[in-house]
Amino acid sequence: MASKKTNKDRVKEQPVTYEIYAGIPDDGRRYEVLEGELELMSPGSSAVHQMVGMALSLIVQSCSSEYVILTAPLDVILSRTNVVQPDLVMIHRNRAQIVSIRGIEGVPDLVVEVLSPSSRKKDRLRKLKIYAEHGIPEYWIIDPATQTLEQLELIGNGRRYEIVNLYENDDVVASGKLPCVSFAVSELFKDEIVRRLLALN
């Protein structure tokens, strides 16, 4: 009896493009395409991950008159071989033409990843490299375990990130590239359920 092939088995012989990715039968899982490789995302985000991401989404709604604000799951098509699903993206409304039926086809002004144990290495290394190479001006990494927000911006020739700030506790997050942003990082973790769950770790 032949073994059942997974979606990853079907595409591992060739570089994966957006077209191949879009044609994969729905198996109930979520994937990204990183440098032509199909990557299975973690099975389901934790309650903490969801609640921190939702808190951020609500906070940055103050920017919604200037920016389109979108959250995962949503394809950000950076190239034919890099299709990612950040937790949150912001796109200035004067560039809203990159928002399409397929997702976002181009470079957002900001991408945000909320770390989880299964995504920590990928978000800090592989996706960081991809985001920098595609020229995303600003990248935030939110770490619920340490209750911090790491702010990275492109430097030099625009293909490498530098950490410009590490926010914690009541530090106020601000961005020279997104002047509408202003909030205390503690706001992301103030829900009593989030605090209780983080205390268990």
N, CA, C and O atoms as a DFTB+ gen file, in Angstrom:
804 C
 N C O
     1  1       0.853      -1.190       0.000
     2  2       0.000       0.000       0.000
     3  2       0.895       1.250       0.000
     4  3       1.779       1.380       0.847
     5  1       0.669       2.150      -0.934
     6  2       1.499       3.347      -1.055
     7  2       1.230       4.280       0.120
     8  3       0.094       4.436       0.566
     9  1       2.303       4.895       0.608
    10  2       2.128       5.839       1.711
    11  2       1.517       7.132       1.181
    12  3       1.740       7.526       0.036
    13  1       0.746       7.773       2.041
    14  2       0.086       9.015       1.652
    15  2       1.112      10.148       1.628
    16  3       1.837      10.353       2.601
    17  1       1.169      10.873       0.528
    18  2       2.132      11.958       0.407
    19  2       1.574      13.218       1.059
    20  3       0.395      13.541       0.911
    21  1       2.438      13.920       1.778
    22  2       2.055      15.201       2.357
    23  2       2.320      16.294       1.329
    24  3       2.982      16.074       0.314
    25  1       1.784      17.483       1.619
    26  2       2.048      18.616       0.727
    27  2       3.536      18.904       0.634
    28  3       4.035      19.277      -0.428
    29  1       4.250      18.732       1.750
    30  2       5.689      18.991       1.723
    31  2       6.398      17.983       0.827
    32  3       7.352      18.333       0.132
    33  1       5.934      16.724       0.840
    34  2       6.509      15.702      -0.040
    35  2       6.305      16.069      -1.504
    36  3       7.192      15.856      -2.331
    37  1       5.144      16.619      -1.823
    38  2       4.807      16.919      -3.221
    39  2       5.715      17.982      -3.828
    40  3       5.952      17.985      -5.036
    41  1       6.224      18.892      -2.985
    42  2       6.957      20.030      -3.539
    43  2       8.446      20.035      -3.197
    44  3       9.156      20.965      -3.578
    45  1       8.937      19.010      -2.483
    46  2      10.319      19.091      -2.030
    47  2      11.344      18.896      -3.138
    48  3      12.528      19.161      -2.927
    49  1      10.918      18.435      -4.319
    50  2      11.864      18.183      -5.404
    51  2      12.214      19.448      -6.183
    52  3      13.136      19.421      -6.999
    53  1      11.511      20.548      -5.957
    54  2      11.727      21.746      -6.770
    55  2      11.587      22.983      -5.892
    56  3      10.967      22.921      -4.830
    57  1      12.164      24.119      -6.327
    58  2      11.940      25.359      -5.583
    59  2      10.437      25.693      -5.593
    60  3       9.784      25.631      -6.635
    61  1       9.921      26.036      -4.449
    62  2       8.497      26.345      -4.349
    63  2       8.284      27.812      -4.701
    64  3       8.948      28.695      -4.158
    65  1       7.355      28.061      -5.609
    66  2       6.966      29.419      -5.978
    67  2       5.574      29.701      -5.416
    68  3       4.888      28.803      -4.927
    69  1       5.175      30.967      -5.497
    70  2       3.832      31.316      -5.039
    71  2       2.792      30.486      -5.767
    72  3       1.826      30.031      -5.154
    73  1       2.973      30.281      -7.068
    74  2       1.983      29.546      -7.864
    75  2       1.842      28.106      -7.373
    76  3       0.729      27.585      -7.285
    77  1       2.967      27.461      -7.053
    78  2       2.919      26.095      -6.510
    79  2       2.235      26.111      -5.146
    80  3       1.370      25.281      -4.865
    81  1       2.625      27.046      -4.315
    82  2       2.053      27.184      -2.969
    83  2       0.540      27.380      -3.035
    84  3      -0.211      26.746      -2.294
    85  1       0.101      28.271      -3.938
    86  2      -1.329      28.560      -4.040
    87  2      -2.123      27.356      -4.547
    88  3      -3.325      27.256      -4.299
    89  1      -1.455      26.444      -5.254
    90  2      -2.128      25.271      -5.800
    91  2      -2.125      24.059      -4.881
    92  3      -2.676      23.017      -5.233
    93  1      -1.511      24.181      -3.708
    94  2      -1.451      23.048      -2.780
    95  2      -2.840      22.779      -2.201
    96  3      -3.500      23.711      -1.741
    97  1      -3.292      21.534      -2.214
    98  2      -4.604      21.220      -1.627
    99  2      -4.641      21.581      -0.142
   100  3      -3.648      21.421       0.568
   101  1      -5.779      22.063       0.313
   102  2      -5.937      22.450       1.711
   103  2      -5.921      21.207       2.594
   104  3      -6.782      20.336       2.469
   105  1      -4.939      21.133       3.483
   106  2      -4.864      19.996       4.411
   107  2      -5.091      20.436       5.856
   108  3      -4.811      19.695       6.799
   109  1      -5.611      21.669       6.011
   110  2      -5.891      22.181       7.348
   111  2      -4.701      22.790       8.052
   112  3      -4.823      23.269       9.180
   113  1      -3.547      22.778       7.398
   114  2      -2.340      23.358       7.985
   115  2      -2.021      24.688       7.315
   116  3      -2.552      25.010       6.252
   117  1      -1.140      25.456       7.960
   118  2      -0.686      26.720       7.390
   119  2       0.787      26.598       7.022
   120  3       1.589      26.032       7.764
   121  1       1.120      27.146       5.853
   122  2       2.492      27.097       5.353
   123  2       2.978      28.495       5.005
   124  3       2.184      29.410       4.787
   125  1       4.290      28.644       4.958
   126  2       4.949      29.799       4.366
   127  2       5.954      29.271       3.348
   128  3       6.333      28.101       3.381
   129  1       6.378      30.147       2.446
   130  2       7.447      29.797       1.513
   131  2       8.632      30.687       1.848
   132  3       8.564      31.909       1.717
   133  1       9.723      30.057       2.286
   134  2      10.927      30.784       2.675
   135  2      12.071      30.367       1.771
   136  3      12.554      29.236       1.831
   137  1      12.493      31.303       0.931
   138  2      13.600      31.075      -0.002
   139  2      13.374      29.812      -0.830
   140  3      14.284      29.004      -1.015
   141  1      12.139      29.654      -1.325
   142  2      11.818      28.543      -2.196
   143  2      11.557      27.233      -1.494
   144  3      11.430      26.199      -2.150
   145  1      11.474      27.249      -0.171
   146  2      11.182      26.034       0.592
   147  2       9.843      26.183       1.306
   148  3       9.557      27.226       1.895
   149  1       9.029      25.136       1.251
   150  2       7.750      25.129       1.942
   151  2       7.984      24.844       3.415
   152  3       8.580      23.827       3.771
   153  1       7.510      25.750       4.276
   154  2       7.714      25.618       5.717
   155  2       6.367      25.509       6.418
   156  3       5.504      26.376       6.277
   157  1       6.203      24.438       7.171
   158  2       4.987      24.258       7.957
   159  2       5.028      25.186       9.157
   160  3       6.012      25.225       9.895
   161  1       3.938      25.940       9.346
   162  2       3.862      26.806      10.514
   163  2       3.391      25.982      11.713
   164  3       2.869      24.880      11.551
   165  1       3.580      26.523      12.904
   166  2       3.187      25.792      14.109
   167  2       1.691      25.502      14.068
   168  3       0.927      26.298      13.523
   169  1       1.257      24.367      14.639
   170  2      -0.115      23.890      14.499
   171  2      -1.176      24.910      14.881
   172  3      -2.181      25.039      14.182
   173  1      -0.980      25.617      15.946
   174  2      -1.947      26.622      16.361
   175  2      -1.286      27.524      17.377
   176  3      -0.549      27.055      18.243
   177  1      -1.545      28.816      17.277
   178  2      -0.899      29.733      18.209
   179  2      -1.533      29.601      19.588
   180  3      -2.710      29.265      19.717
   181  1      -0.737      29.870      20.609
   182  2      -1.215      29.761      21.977
   183  2      -2.153      30.915      22.302
   184  3      -2.252      31.886      21.551
   185  1      -2.844      30.790      23.443
   186  2      -3.729      31.864      23.891
   187  2      -2.937      33.152      24.114
   188  3      -3.398      34.239      23.768
   189  1      -1.737      33.022      24.697
   190  2      -0.903      34.211      24.925
   191  2      -0.546      34.876      23.599
   192  3      -0.680      36.091      23.453
   193  1      -0.095      34.081      22.640
   194  2       0.254      34.601      21.312
   195  2      -0.934      35.342      20.706
   196  3      -0.790      36.457      20.204
   197  1      -2.098      34.719      20.755
   198  2      -3.304      35.333      20.181
   199  2      -3.656      36.634      20.892
   200  3      -3.959      37.636      20.245
   201  1      -3.617      36.620      22.215
   202  2      -4.052      37.794      22.980
   203  2      -3.077      38.949      22.863
   204  3      -3.491      40.107      22.810
   205  1      -1.780      38.649      22.820
   206  2      -0.787      39.717      22.639
   207  2      -0.922      40.319      21.239
   208  3      -0.869      41.537      21.070
   209  1      -1.095      39.452      20.242
   210  2      -1.295      39.953      18.879
   211  2      -2.544      40.803      18.758
   212  3      -2.527      41.837      18.091
   213  1      -3.641      40.377      19.401
   214  2      -4.877      41.153      19.374
   215  2      -4.714      42.485      20.088
   216  3      -5.223      43.505      19.624
   217  1      -4.006      42.484      21.218
   218  2      -3.773      43.737      21.940
   219  2      -3.015      44.728      21.068
   220  3      -3.354      45.911      21.028
   221  1      -1.991      44.249      20.369
   222  2      -1.238      45.130      19.477
   223  2      -2.133      45.668      18.362
   224  3      -2.096      46.858      18.048
   225  1      -2.928      44.794      17.775
   226  2      -3.817      45.213      16.688
   227  2      -4.769      46.322      17.143
   228  3      -5.001      47.285      16.413
   229  1      -5.314      46.180      18.345
   230  2      -6.230      47.201      18.875
   231  2      -5.496      48.501      19.159
   232  3      -6.011      49.584      18.884
   233  1      -4.286      48.393      19.712
   234  2      -3.511      49.590      20.042
   235  2      -3.182      50.404      18.795
   236  3      -3.337      51.625      18.790
   237  1      -2.726      49.727      17.730
   238  2      -2.279      50.470      16.541
   239  2      -3.445      50.919      15.655
   240  3      -3.226      51.531      14.610
   241  1      -4.678      50.619      16.065
   242  2      -5.824      51.152      15.320
   243  2      -5.819      52.674      15.303
   244  3      -6.464      53.286      14.452
   245  1      -5.096      53.289      16.235
   246  2      -4.959      54.745      16.223
   247  2      -4.265      55.234      14.959
   248  3      -4.336      56.417      14.626
   249  1      -3.591      54.324      14.252
   250  2      -2.887      54.665      13.010
   251  2      -3.738      54.385      11.764
   252  3      -3.277      54.599      10.643
   253  1      -4.970      53.912      11.951
   254  2      -5.724      53.370      10.805
   255  2      -6.128      54.419       9.771
   256  3      -6.450      54.061       8.639
   257  1      -6.121      55.690      10.126
   258  2      -6.421      56.698       9.109
   259  2      -5.262      56.872       8.133
   260  3      -5.463      57.300       6.997
   261  1      -4.049      56.541       8.576
   262  2      -2.861      56.668       7.733
   263  2      -2.377      55.339       7.169
   264  3      -1.761      55.293       6.105
   265  1      -2.664      54.244       7.900
   266  2      -2.111      52.940       7.536
   267  2      -3.199      51.875       7.418
   268  3      -4.169      51.867       8.175
   269  1      -3.015      50.988       6.457
   270  2      -3.797      49.758       6.396
   271  2      -3.136      48.792       7.378
   272  3      -1.931      48.551       7.306
   273  1      -3.932      48.241       8.293
   274  2      -3.417      47.344       9.327
   275  2      -4.062      45.974       9.138
   276  3      -5.286      45.851       9.187
   277  1      -3.250      44.952       8.925
   278  2      -3.764      43.608       8.655
   279  2      -3.043      42.592       9.528
   280  3      -1.886      42.781       9.901
   281  1      -3.752      41.507       9.847
   282  2      -3.189      40.484      10.725
   283  2      -3.259      39.112      10.064
   284  3      -4.033      38.893       9.132
   285  1      -2.436      38.192      10.566
   286  2      -2.419      36.815      10.063
   287  2      -3.741      36.126      10.412
   288  3      -4.398      36.486      11.390
   289  1      -4.123      35.140       9.607
   290  2      -3.403      34.605       8.441
   291  2      -3.660      35.437       7.190
   292  3      -4.810      35.668       6.816
   293  1      -2.598      35.881       6.552
   294  2      -2.672      36.657       5.322
   295  2      -1.333      36.517       4.613
   296  3      -0.282      36.714       5.224
   297  1      -1.363      36.178       3.328
   298  2      -0.126      36.027       2.566
   299  2       0.496      37.378       2.253
   300  3      -0.160      38.266       1.710
   301  1       1.771      37.523       2.601
   302  2       2.568      38.669       2.178
   303  2       3.535      38.125       1.141
   304  3       4.486      37.417       1.471
   305  1       3.282      38.464      -0.112
   306  2       4.045      37.914      -1.232
   307  2       5.193      38.878      -1.539
   308  3       5.026      39.859      -2.264
   309  1       6.353      38.577      -0.973
   310  2       7.521      39.432      -1.172
   311  2       8.199      39.145      -2.507
   312  3       8.777      40.040      -3.124
   313  1       8.124      37.896      -2.947
   314  2       8.655      37.477      -4.238
   315  2       8.001      36.139      -4.566
   316  3       7.211      35.628      -3.773
   317  1       8.320      35.570      -5.721
   318  2       7.718      34.276      -6.090
   319  2       8.128      33.169      -5.130
   320  3       7.409      32.181      -4.976
   321  1       9.291      33.329      -4.478
   322  2       9.793      32.261      -3.608
   323  2       9.862      32.668      -2.134
   324  3      10.483      31.975      -1.328
   325  1       9.231      33.779      -1.783
   326  2       9.127      34.191      -0.382
   327  2       7.711      34.687      -0.110
   328  3       7.342      35.804      -0.470
   329  1       6.937      33.831       0.531
   330  2       5.547      34.146       0.863
   331  2       5.402      33.907       2.363
   332  3       5.482      32.770       2.828
   333  1       5.189      34.980       3.114
   334  2       5.222      34.896       4.575
   335  2       3.877      35.319       5.165
   336  3       3.040      35.925       4.496
   337  1       3.703      34.977       6.443
   338  2       2.489      35.358       7.163
   339  2       2.869      35.967       8.512
   340  3       2.753      35.304       9.543
   341  1       3.325      37.233       8.516
   342  2       3.630      37.888       9.795
   343  2       2.364      38.016      10.639
   344  3       1.248      37.919      10.129
   345  1       2.558      38.233      11.935
   346  2       1.400      38.376      12.807
   347  2       0.641      39.668      12.556
   348  3      -0.581      39.712      12.702
   349  1       1.366      40.730      12.175
   350  2       0.723      42.013      11.863
   351  2       1.578      42.755      10.856
   352  3       2.807      42.692      10.892
   353  1       0.909      43.461       9.954
   354  2       1.617      44.330       9.005
   355  2       0.917      45.677       8.948
   356  3      -0.288      45.781       9.175
   357  1       1.697      46.704       8.642
   358  2       1.139      48.038       8.412
   359  2       1.669      48.553       7.079
   360  3       2.856      48.443       6.775
   361  1       0.751      49.120       6.289
   362  2       1.081      49.645       4.965
   363  2       0.500      51.049       4.862
   364  3      -0.696      51.247       5.076
   365  1       1.345      52.023       4.536
   366  2       0.847      53.395       4.402
   367  2      -0.198      53.445       3.307
   368  3      -0.060      52.794       2.272
   369  1      -1.241      54.219       3.538
   370  2      -2.364      54.254       2.586
   371  2      -1.970      54.815       1.221
   372  3      -2.675      54.579       0.240
   373  1      -0.860      55.553       1.136
   374  2      -0.436      56.008      -0.203
   375  2       0.214      54.878      -1.006
   376  3       0.568      55.063      -2.170
   377  1       0.371      53.692      -0.370
   378  2       0.904      52.506      -1.053
   379  2      -0.106      51.350      -1.007
   380  3       0.264      50.185      -1.154
   381  1      -1.367      51.686      -0.803
   382  2      -2.391      50.653      -0.601
   383  2      -2.618      49.790      -1.833
   384  3      -3.304      48.771      -1.751
   385  1      -2.058      50.177      -2.970
   386  2      -2.224      49.363      -4.177
   387  2      -1.535      48.003      -4.050
   388  3      -1.811      47.106      -4.848
   389  1      -0.645      47.827      -3.067
   390  2      -0.008      46.522      -2.907
   391  2      -0.931      45.524      -2.195
   392  3      -0.627      44.333      -2.131
   393  1      -2.053      46.011      -1.664
   394  2      -3.054      45.109      -1.079
   395  2      -3.935      44.607      -2.218
   396  3      -4.566      45.397      -2.920
   397  1      -3.975      43.276      -2.399
   398  2      -4.702      42.686      -3.525
   399  2      -5.604      41.565      -3.049
   400  3      -5.666      41.261      -1.857
   401  1      -6.289      40.967      -3.976
   402  2      -7.131      39.818      -3.673
   403  2      -6.296      38.685      -3.082
   404  3      -6.765      37.960      -2.204
   405  1      -5.068      38.530      -3.556
   406  2      -4.204      37.420      -3.105
   407  2      -3.599      37.667      -1.729
   408  3      -3.176      36.723      -1.062
   409  1      -3.552      38.906      -1.303
   410  2      -2.935      39.258      -0.025
   411  2      -2.226      40.586      -0.157
   412  3      -2.810      41.562      -0.630
   413  1      -0.982      40.632       0.254
   414  2      -0.147      41.815       0.078
   415  2       0.939      41.444      -0.920
   416  3       1.688      40.490      -0.706
   417  1       1.023      42.190      -1.995
   418  2       1.995      41.901      -3.051
   419  2       3.019      43.025      -3.107
   420  3       2.944      43.919      -3.949
   421  1       3.974      42.956      -2.190
   422  2       4.985      43.987      -2.099
   423  2       5.465      44.118      -0.679
   424  3       5.243      43.234       0.148
   425  1       6.122      45.218      -0.397
   426  2       6.826      45.413       0.872
   427  2       6.001      46.276       1.822
   428  3       5.757      47.445       1.524
   429  1       5.565      45.728       2.963
   430  2       4.883      46.549       3.970
   431  2       5.840      47.555       4.602
   432  3       7.057      47.434       4.465
   433  1       5.286      48.543       5.292
   434  2       6.111      49.504       6.020
   435  2       6.594      48.929       7.345
   436  3       7.649      49.314       7.849
   437  1       5.817      48.008       7.906
   438  2       6.172      47.372       9.173
   439  2       5.683      45.933       9.162
   440  3       4.567      45.658       8.721
   441  1       6.505      45.020       9.641
   442  2       6.054      43.654       9.929
   443  2       6.323      43.379      11.401
   444  3       7.305      43.858      11.968
   445  1       5.432      42.595      12.014
   446  2       5.556      42.243      13.430
   447  2       5.411      40.739      13.578
   448  3       4.511      40.129      13.000
   449  1       6.302      40.153      14.356
   450  2       6.188      38.746      14.723
   451  2       6.102      38.649      16.244
   452  3       6.906      39.242      16.964
   453  1       5.113      37.891      16.721
   454  2       5.016      37.559      18.140
   455  2       5.652      36.179      18.302
   456  3       5.182      35.199      17.724
   457  1       6.707      36.112      19.079
   458  2       7.447      34.866      19.202
   459  2       6.646      33.797      19.942
   460  3       5.879      34.086      20.860
   461  1       6.850      32.563      19.513
   462  2       6.377      31.400      20.251
   463  2       7.552      30.433      20.299
   464  3       8.487      30.577      19.511
   465  1       7.534      29.452      21.200
   466  2       8.684      28.539      21.288
   467  2       9.033      27.884      19.955
   468  3      10.210      27.678      19.660
   469  1       8.024      27.554      19.143
   470  2       8.287      26.864      17.881
   471  2       8.762      27.799      16.770
   472  3       9.351      27.345      15.789
   473  1       8.508      29.119      16.919
   474  2       8.872      30.043      15.838
   475  2      10.064      30.928      16.178
   476  3      10.547      31.668      15.320
   477  1      10.544      30.863      17.413
   478  2      11.576      31.801      17.881
   479  2      12.795      31.855      16.960
   480  3      13.221      32.936      16.552
   481  1      13.354      30.693      16.634
   482  2      14.570      30.666      15.809
   483  2      14.278      31.169      14.393
   484  3      15.057      31.943      13.836
   485  1      13.163      30.733      13.817
   486  2      12.828      31.147      12.456
   487  2      12.595      32.658      12.378
   488  3      13.070      33.310      11.449
   489  1      11.866      33.218      13.352
   490  2      11.570      34.648      13.332
   491  2      12.813      35.502      13.543
   492  3      12.940      36.582      12.967
   493  1      13.739      35.004      14.381
   494  2      14.926      35.796      14.708
   495  2      16.049      35.656      13.687
   496  3      16.918      36.524      13.604
   497  1      16.045      34.582      12.916
   498  2      17.132      34.346      11.968
   499  2      16.645      34.366      10.521
   500  3      16.944      35.291       9.766
   501  1      15.903      33.350      10.152
   502  2      15.574      33.187       8.738
   503  2      14.639      34.280       8.222
   504  3      14.891      34.885       7.180
   505  1      13.562      34.523       8.959
   506  2      12.625      35.548       8.483
   507  2      13.222      36.941       8.613
   508  3      12.952      37.807       7.781
   509  1      14.022      37.169       9.637
   510  2      14.707      38.454       9.758
   511  2      15.544      38.725       8.512
   512  3      15.513      39.829       7.968
   513  1      16.287      37.727       8.064
   514  2      17.123      37.864       6.865
   515  2      16.267      38.158       5.631
   516  3      16.614      39.025       4.828
   517  1      15.149      37.437       5.477
   518  2      14.270      37.635       4.321
   519  2      13.647      39.025       4.352
   520  3      13.597      39.705       3.327
   521  1      13.175      39.448       5.515
   522  2      12.555      40.779       5.620
   523  2      13.566      41.875       5.276
   524  3      13.231      42.846       4.597
   525  1      14.797      41.713       5.746
   526  2      15.829      42.716       5.449
   527  2      16.159      42.732       3.964
   528  3      16.248      43.800       3.357
   529  1      16.341      41.548       3.372
   530  2      16.710      41.472       1.957
   531  2      15.639      42.060       1.048
   532  3      15.945      42.556      -0.036
   533  1      14.386      42.008       1.484
   534  2      13.300      42.577       0.676
   535  2      13.028      44.038       1.013
   536  3      12.130      44.654       0.440
   537  1      13.798      44.587       1.935
   538  2      13.732      46.030       2.182
   539  2      12.571      46.495       3.031
   540  3      12.125      47.633       2.889
   541  1      12.060      45.633       3.924
   542  2      11.002      46.085       4.834
   543  2      11.641      47.028       5.850
   544  3      12.544      46.619       6.580
   545  1      11.190      48.283       5.909
   546  2      11.930      49.292       6.676
   547  2      12.021      49.017       8.174
   548  3      13.027      49.339       8.806
   549  1      10.970      48.419       8.745
   550  2      10.957      48.240      10.194
   551  2      10.351      46.882      10.549
   552  3       9.373      46.441       9.946
   553  1      10.955      46.238      11.535
   554  2      10.549      44.905      11.976
   555  2      10.508      44.899      13.492
   556  3      11.484      45.257      14.152
   557  1       9.359      44.487      14.044
   558  2       9.242      44.360      15.493
   559  2       9.157      42.886      15.853
   560  3       8.449      42.115      15.206
   561  1       9.888      42.506      16.893
   562  2       9.814      41.155      17.447
   563  2       9.299      41.289      18.877
   564  3       9.960      41.875      19.735
   565  1       8.122      40.745      19.120
   566  2       7.525      40.789      20.451
   567  2       7.746      39.438      21.118
   568  3       7.389      38.394      20.572
   569  1       8.336      39.474      22.300
   570  2       8.649      38.241      23.022
   571  2       7.816      38.174      24.298
   572  3       8.158      38.819      25.290
   573  1       6.731      37.405      24.289
   574  2       5.911      37.294      25.505
   575  2       6.687      36.743      26.690
   576  3       6.403      37.109      27.830
   577  1       7.657      35.873      26.448
   578  2       8.405      35.258      27.551
   579  2       9.162      36.298      28.369
   580  3       9.278      36.165      29.587
   581  1       9.677      37.333      27.706
   582  2      10.420      38.384      28.399
   583  2       9.627      39.694      28.478
   584  3      10.078      40.668      29.080
   585  1       8.443      39.702      27.862
   586  2       7.559      40.874      27.830
   587  2       8.300      42.099      27.282
   588  3       8.305      43.177      27.876
   589  1       8.920      41.882      26.131
   590  2       9.681      42.943      25.477
   591  2       9.259      43.098      24.017
   592  3       8.659      42.203      23.422
   593  1       9.589      44.251      23.469
   594  2       9.415      44.514      22.037
   595  2      10.752      44.996      21.498
   596  3      11.285      46.016      21.937
   597  1      11.282      44.250      20.545
   598  2      12.563      44.578      19.919
   599  2      12.271      45.287      18.605
   600  3      11.546      44.764      17.759
   601  1      12.828      46.462      18.438
   602  2      12.582      47.282      17.246
   603  2      13.830      47.284      16.370
   604  3      14.906      47.699      16.800
   605  1      13.667      46.813      15.137
   606  2      14.785      46.758      14.195
   607  2      14.479      47.635      12.990
   608  3      13.344      47.685      12.518
   609  1      15.498      48.322      12.501
   610  2      15.365      49.153      11.299
   611  2      16.517      48.851      10.345
   612  3      17.604      48.452      10.762
   613  1      16.251      49.051       9.055
   614  2      17.281      48.845       8.047
   615  2      18.356      49.910       8.169
   616  3      18.070      51.076       8.441
   617  1      19.599      49.490       7.963
   618  2      20.711      50.441       7.997
   619  2      21.580      50.249       6.758
   620  3      21.374      49.329       5.967
   621  1      22.544      51.131       6.614
   622  2      23.518      51.014       5.527
   623  2      22.850      51.025       4.169
   624  3      22.100      51.942       3.833
   625  1      23.135      49.980       3.385
   626  2      22.565      49.918       2.035
   627  2      21.123      49.423       2.051
   628  3      20.537      49.162       1.001
   629  1      20.556      49.296       3.250
   630  2      19.143      48.941       3.342
   631  2      18.855      47.468       3.274
   632  3      17.715      47.091       3.004
   633  1      19.838      46.606       3.509
   634  2      19.596      45.170       3.451
   635  2      20.054      44.457       4.721
   636  3      20.272      43.245       4.730
   637  1      20.195      45.238       5.794
   638  2      20.595      44.654       7.078
   639  2      19.911      45.422       8.200
   640  3      19.822      46.649       8.162
   641  1      19.426      44.686       9.204
   642  2      18.747      45.316      10.324
   643  2      19.715      45.635      11.454
   644  3      20.718      44.953      11.666
   645  1      19.374      46.691      12.162
   646  2      20.046      47.045      13.400
   647  2      18.984      47.193      14.478
   648  3      17.926      47.773      14.234
   649  1      19.260      46.672      15.668
   650  2      18.333      46.866      16.778
   651  2      18.450      48.312      17.232
   652  3      19.514      48.741      17.678
   653  1      17.357      49.068      17.120
   654  2      17.397      50.480      17.512
   655  2      16.823      50.691      18.901
   656  3      17.080      51.713      19.537
   657  1      16.038      49.716      19.377
   658  2      15.521      49.837      20.733
   659  2      15.009      48.498      21.231
   660  3      14.565      47.655      20.451
   661  1      15.077      48.319      22.527
   662  2      14.478      47.170      23.185
   663  2      13.578      47.732      24.277
   664  3      14.057      48.256      25.283
   665  1      12.280      47.619      24.072
   666  2      11.305      48.186      24.997
   667  2      10.846      47.136      25.997
   668  3      10.627      45.978      25.642
   669  1      10.703      47.552      27.257
   670  2      10.185      46.669      28.291
   671  2       9.414      47.495      29.308
   672  3       9.536      48.719      29.363
   673  1       8.615      46.794      30.118
   674  2       7.847      47.433      31.192
   675  2       7.012      48.597      30.644
   676  3       6.210      48.406      29.730
   677  1       7.198      49.800      31.198
   678  2       6.387      50.945      30.768
   679  2       7.098      51.817      29.736
   680  3       6.687      52.954      29.503
   681  1       8.166      51.299      29.113
   682  2       8.806      52.042      28.023
   683  2       7.769      52.338      26.945
   684  3       6.937      51.489      26.626
   685  1       7.822      53.528      26.394
   686  2       6.872      53.923      25.350
   687  2       7.471      53.632      23.979
   688  3       8.517      54.165      23.610
   689  1       6.782      52.774      23.238
   690  2       7.211      52.412      21.887
   691  2       6.937      53.581      20.953
   692  3       5.824      54.104      20.911
   693  1       7.950      53.985      20.210
   694  2       7.818      55.074      19.243
   695  2       8.625      54.703      18.004
   696  3       9.557      53.901      18.071
   697  1       8.253      55.297      16.874
   698  2       8.942      55.005      15.621
   699  2       9.052      56.263      14.783
   700  3       8.062      56.949      14.529
   701  1      10.279      56.556      14.356
   702  2      10.467      57.688      13.453
   703  2       9.839      57.439      12.095
   704  3       9.508      58.382      11.376
   705  1       9.672      56.153      11.735
   706  2       9.092      55.814      10.440
   707  2       7.565      55.761      10.488
   708  3       6.905      55.927       9.462
   709  1       7.004      55.529      11.679
   710  2       5.557      55.465      11.855
   711  2       5.188      56.403      13.008
   712  3       4.977      55.949      14.132
   713  1       5.111      57.717      12.732
   714  2       4.950      58.688      13.816
   715  2       3.645      58.560      14.601
   716  3       3.533      59.114      15.695
   717  1       2.663      57.844      14.066
   718  2       1.396      57.680      14.783
   719  2       1.505      56.674      15.927
   720  3       0.600      56.588      16.758
   721  1       2.595      55.916      15.983
   722  2       2.762      54.869      16.996
   723  2       3.226      55.477      18.315
   724  3       4.207      56.219      18.350
   725  1       2.518      55.160      19.400
   726  2       2.937      55.574      20.735
   727  2       2.136      54.781      21.762
   728  3       0.939      55.008      21.935
   729  1       2.808      53.846      22.445
   730  2       2.139      53.060      23.474
   731  2       3.183      52.434      24.385
   732  3       4.316      52.189      23.972
   733  1       2.793      52.179      25.623
   734  2       3.670      51.507      26.570
   735  2       3.657      50.021      26.268
   736  3       2.590      49.434      26.087
   737  1       4.832      49.405      26.210
   738  2       4.907      47.993      25.866
   739  2       4.137      47.138      26.885
   740  3       3.665      46.053      26.546
   741  1       4.011      47.609      28.104
   742  2       3.254      46.871      29.127
   743  2       1.787      46.705      28.752
   744  3       1.117      45.801      29.250
   745  1       1.285      47.572      27.878
   746  2      -0.110      47.464      27.426
   747  2      -0.366      46.140      26.715
   748  3      -1.490      45.637      26.722
   749  1       0.668      45.576      26.105
   750  2       0.507      44.319      25.371
   751  2       0.273      43.135      26.304
   752  3      -0.280      42.113      25.898
   753  1       0.698      43.283      27.552
   754  2       0.695      42.150      28.483
   755  2      -0.165      42.397      29.719
   756  3      -0.027      41.683      30.712
   757  1      -1.049      43.395      29.676
   758  2      -1.768      43.788      30.895
   759  2      -2.987      42.919      31.190
   760  3      -3.468      42.913      32.323
   761  1      -3.498      42.187      30.204
   762  2      -4.677      41.361      30.456
   763  2      -4.374      40.337      31.547
   764  3      -3.314      39.712      31.547
   765  1      -5.304      40.175      32.466
   766  2      -5.051      39.285      33.607
   767  2      -4.858      37.835      33.181
   768  3      -4.135      37.091      33.843
   769  1      -5.494      37.421      32.082
   770  2      -5.299      36.060      31.597
   771  2      -3.879      35.887      31.063
   772  3      -3.227      34.878      31.329
   773  1      -3.407      36.876      30.309
   774  2      -2.032      36.838      29.796
   775  2      -1.044      36.789      30.955
   776  3      -0.100      36.000      30.934
   777  1      -1.256      37.619      31.955
   778  2      -0.345      37.646      33.113
   779  2      -0.336      36.294      33.829
   780  3       0.714      35.796      34.235
   781  1      -1.532      35.711      33.973
   782  2      -1.607      34.407      34.660
   783  2      -0.874      33.333      33.880
   784  3      -0.130      32.538      34.455
   785  1      -1.086      33.309      32.544
   786  2      -0.444      32.276      31.738
   787  2       1.065      32.457      31.673
   788  3       1.810      31.478      31.691
   789  1       1.520      33.705      31.599
   790  2       2.966      33.953      31.573
   791  2       3.616      33.566      32.896
   792  3       4.771      33.141      32.920
   793  1       2.890      33.708      33.983
   794  2       3.429      33.337      35.288
   795  2       3.622      31.846      35.435
   796  3       4.388      31.396      36.287
   797  1       2.925      31.065      34.602
   798  2       3.040      29.607      34.668
   799  2       4.306      29.105      33.995
   800  3       4.730      27.976      34.240
   801  1       4.923      29.938      33.139
   802  2       6.120      29.506      32.400
   803  2       7.378      29.639      33.257
   804  3       8.475      29.322      32.797
